[in-house]
Amino acid sequence: MKVIACRDFGYDCNAVMKGRHVDEAVDACIKHKVSMHHEDLKELQKPEKRAEIAEKAKELE
């Protein structure tokens, strides 16, 4: 299980997005950033931006 904390992107937000794989966690993170922080979906879907988000993923212990 992979997790990505919203706080890792500089937001004062306690949300943690989870996924069975990195791609699932990235998708959940993008959905959260668009709906809660009004970020641009097209920008977040770019391969380099997805890779940047994926770098923040950690293994759930």
Residue pairs with C-beta under 8 A, 6 or more apart in sequence:
1 18
1 19
1 20
1 59
1 60
2 18
2 19
2 20
2 21
2 22
2 24
2 25
2 57
2 58
2 59
2 60
3 16
3 17
3 18
3 25
3 57
3 58
3 59
3 60
4 16
4 17
4 25
4 26
4 28
4 29
4 53
4 56
4 57
4 58
5 15
5 16
5 56
5 58
6 13
6 14
6 15
6 16
6 17
6 29
6 32
6 33
6 36
6 37
7 13
7 14
8 56
9 33
9 56
11 37
13 36
13 37
15 32
15 36
17 25
17 28
17 29
17 31
17 32
18 24
18 25
18 28
18 60
19 25
19 26
19 27
19 28
22 54
22 57
23 54
25 54
25 57
26 50
26 53
26 54
26 57
29 53
29 56
30 41
30 44
30 45
30 50
30 53
33 39
33 44
34 40
34 41
34 44
43 49
44 50
44 53
